[in-house]
Amino acid sequence: MRKIASITLTMALLGTVAAFGQASADKQAREALMRANNTAMRALMPLTTAFDAAAVKAQGQILVDNGTKMVAQYAAGTDQADTGVTPAVWTDAAGFKAAADKFTADAAKVGAATDGPSLQVALTAVNADCGGCHRTYRAAPAGRGARGPAPAAPPPAQ
Ligand code: HEC
């Protein structure tokens, strides 16, 4: 009896998640990818002064992989009611793709950096791509500033 009750409860909860989350499963995936971008940038910044080629390559690859996934995450059939996104993602899909492609190309240069200074140059370019895309395609999250939290701070000057 108890087991049945708990199964019923679990199913009710799952039903709620499905009803609430169906449209926002795309949003959850988008946010998870973006948070992974942020984590990679934070891991990369200290490497401008403590250069580690293997770590730079690995984190750079994460950014490249994320860049190649971005466009599909916002494809026409995905959640267009996502409150975190401006309608420009779909009204200007070519511009969004260009922003994602530029990010991916610049992220590849991160992985190819050979020392602290070249990594810093590459990170500065990627960071500008984060902010550039956010300005046009990311909506202000409720209760936050005009553009929400800033992307990872630029790497420190050497
Ligand atoms: C091509 C466009 C584009 C690029 C490039 C981009 N972002 Fe985003 N980012 C977005 C959009 C759109 C959202 C809003 C997603 C949503 O709410 O569904 C977002 C949201 C975020 C969020 C909030 C996630 C959350 O949990 O709400 C963070 C953090 C973030 N981006 C970090 C970054 C960082 C760091 C970079 C660069 C390394 C980056 N983004 C590059 C478009 C982009």
Boltz pocket constraint, residues with backbone or C-beta under 6 A from the ligand:
constraints:
  - pocket:
      binder: B
      contacts: [[A, 26], [A, 27], [A, 30], [A, 31], [A, 32], [A, 34], [A, 35], [A, 37], [A, 38], [A, 41], [A, 63], [A, 70], [A, 82], [A, 83], [A, 84], [A, 85], [A, 86], [A, 96], [A, 99], [A, 100], [A, 103], [A, 126], [A, 127], [A, 129], [A, 130], [A, 131], [A, 133], [A, 134], [A, 137], [A, 138], [A, 139], [A, 151], [A, 152]]
      max_distance: 6.0
